[in-house]
Amino acid sequence: LALAFAARLKDYLRILTYPITVGTHFNTAFALILARRWAAERDPDLVVLIDDWANRAFTHRSDYAGWEPGGDEFLSPVLTAALLNLS
């Protein structure tokens, strides 16, 4: 089941155009951190896709501003993006 999900994630990353940067479970970087942790020991191709996508989506960003996370959020969008790019 996990391998089937990984195959679908690979397809999704090829068409995903932008990250969702909220402070909840919908955060793209948060999901990719967890997926990358799983793939590190099981699917090197997925690791490469996640790293490439993260570099394209986050390394050029410098427009984070304001108070975050918000009052109804529990993740920092900025810190999750940074953690993903450090992986």
The 8 nearest C-alpha neighbors of each residue, nearest first, counted from 0:
[[1, 3, 2, 4, 5, 6, 7, 8],
 [0, 2, 4, 3, 5, 6, 37, 7],
 [3, 1, 5, 4, 0, 6, 42, 7],
 [4, 2, 0, 6, 1, 5, 7, 8],
 [3, 5, 1, 7, 2, 6, 8, 0],
 [6, 4, 8, 2, 7, 3, 1, 9],
 [7, 5, 3, 9, 4, 8, 2, 10],
 [6, 8, 10, 4, 9, 5, 11, 3],
 [7, 9, 11, 5, 10, 6, 12, 4],
 [8, 10, 6, 12, 7, 11, 5, 45],
 [11, 9, 7, 13, 8, 12, 6, 14],
 [10, 12, 8, 13, 9, 14, 15, 7],
 [13, 11, 15, 9, 14, 10, 8, 52],
 [12, 14, 10, 11, 15, 9, 48, 52],
 [15, 13, 12, 11, 16, 10, 9, 17],
 [16, 14, 12, 13, 11, 17, 18, 52],
 [15, 17, 14, 18, 56, 12, 13, 52],
 [16, 18, 15, 56, 19, 27, 20, 55],
 [19, 17, 27, 20, 56, 16, 28, 26],
 [18, 20, 27, 26, 21, 25, 17, 28],
 [21, 19, 26, 76, 18, 27, 22, 28],
 [22, 20, 26, 23, 76, 19, 25, 72],
 [21, 23, 74, 72, 75, 76, 73, 68],
 [24, 22, 25, 72, 21, 26, 74, 73],
 [23, 25, 26, 29, 22, 30, 21, 74],
 [24, 26, 23, 27, 21, 19, 22, 30],
 [27, 25, 19, 20, 21, 29, 24, 28],
 [28, 26, 19, 30, 29, 18, 31, 25],
 [27, 29, 31, 80, 30, 26, 79, 32],
 [30, 28, 32, 26, 27, 31, 79, 33],
 [31, 29, 27, 33, 28, 32, 34, 26],
 [30, 32, 34, 28, 33, 29, 35, 27],
 [33, 31, 35, 29, 30, 83, 34, 28],
 [32, 34, 36, 30, 31, 35, 37, 29],
 [35, 33, 31, 37, 36, 32, 38, 30],
 [34, 36, 38, 32, 37, 33, 46, 31],
 [35, 37, 33, 39, 34, 38, 32, 40],
 [38, 36, 34, 35, 39, 40, 33, 41],
 [37, 39, 42, 41, 35, 40, 36, 46],
 [40, 38, 36, 37, 41, 35, 43, 46],
 [41, 39, 38, 42, 37, 43, 36, 35],
 [40, 42, 38, 39, 43, 37, 45, 2],
 [41, 43, 38, 45, 44, 39, 40, 46],
 [44, 42, 46, 45, 39, 38, 47, 41],
 [45, 43, 47, 46, 42, 48, 38, 9],
 [44, 46, 48, 47, 43, 42, 49, 38],
 [45, 47, 43, 49, 44, 48, 35, 38],
 [46, 48, 50, 44, 45, 49, 51, 43],
 [49, 47, 45, 51, 46, 50, 52, 44],
 [48, 50, 46, 52, 47, 51, 53, 45],
 [51, 49, 53, 47, 52, 48, 46, 54],
 [52, 50, 48, 54, 53, 49, 47, 55],
 [51, 53, 49, 55, 54, 50, 56, 48],
 [54, 52, 56, 50, 55, 51, 57, 49],
 [53, 55, 51, 58, 52, 56, 57, 50],
 [54, 56, 52, 53, 57, 51, 58, 59],
 [57, 55, 53, 54, 52, 58, 17, 18],
 [56, 58, 60, 54, 59, 53, 55, 80],
 [59, 57, 54, 60, 55, 56, 53, 84],
 [58, 60, 57, 61, 56, 55, 54, 62],
 [61, 59, 57, 58, 62, 63, 56, 55],
 [60, 62, 63, 59, 58, 64, 57, 77],
 [61, 63, 60, 64, 59, 65, 77, 57],
 [64, 62, 61, 77, 65, 60, 76, 67],
 [65, 63, 62, 66, 67, 61, 77, 76],
 [66, 64, 67, 63, 68, 69, 62, 77],
 [67, 65, 68, 69, 64, 70, 63, 75],
 [68, 66, 69, 75, 65, 76, 22, 64],
 [67, 69, 75, 72, 22, 74, 66, 73],
 [68, 70, 67, 72, 71, 66, 22, 73],
 [69, 71, 72, 68, 73, 67, 66, 22],
 [72, 70, 69, 73, 68, 22, 23, 74],
 [73, 71, 22, 69, 23, 68, 70, 74],
 [72, 74, 22, 23, 68, 75, 71, 69],
 [75, 73, 22, 23, 72, 68, 76, 79],
 [74, 76, 68, 78, 77, 22, 79, 67],
 [77, 75, 20, 79, 22, 78, 21, 74],
 [78, 76, 80, 75, 79, 81, 63, 20],
 [77, 79, 81, 75, 80, 76, 82, 74],
 [78, 80, 82, 76, 81, 77, 28, 29],
 [81, 79, 83, 77, 28, 78, 82, 76],
 [82, 80, 78, 84, 79, 83, 77, 85],
 [81, 83, 79, 85, 84, 80, 78, 86],
 [84, 82, 80, 86, 85, 81, 32, 79],
 [83, 85, 81, 82, 86, 80, 53, 54],
 [86, 84, 82, 83, 81, 80, 50, 79],
 [85, 83, 84, 82, 32, 50, 35, 36]]
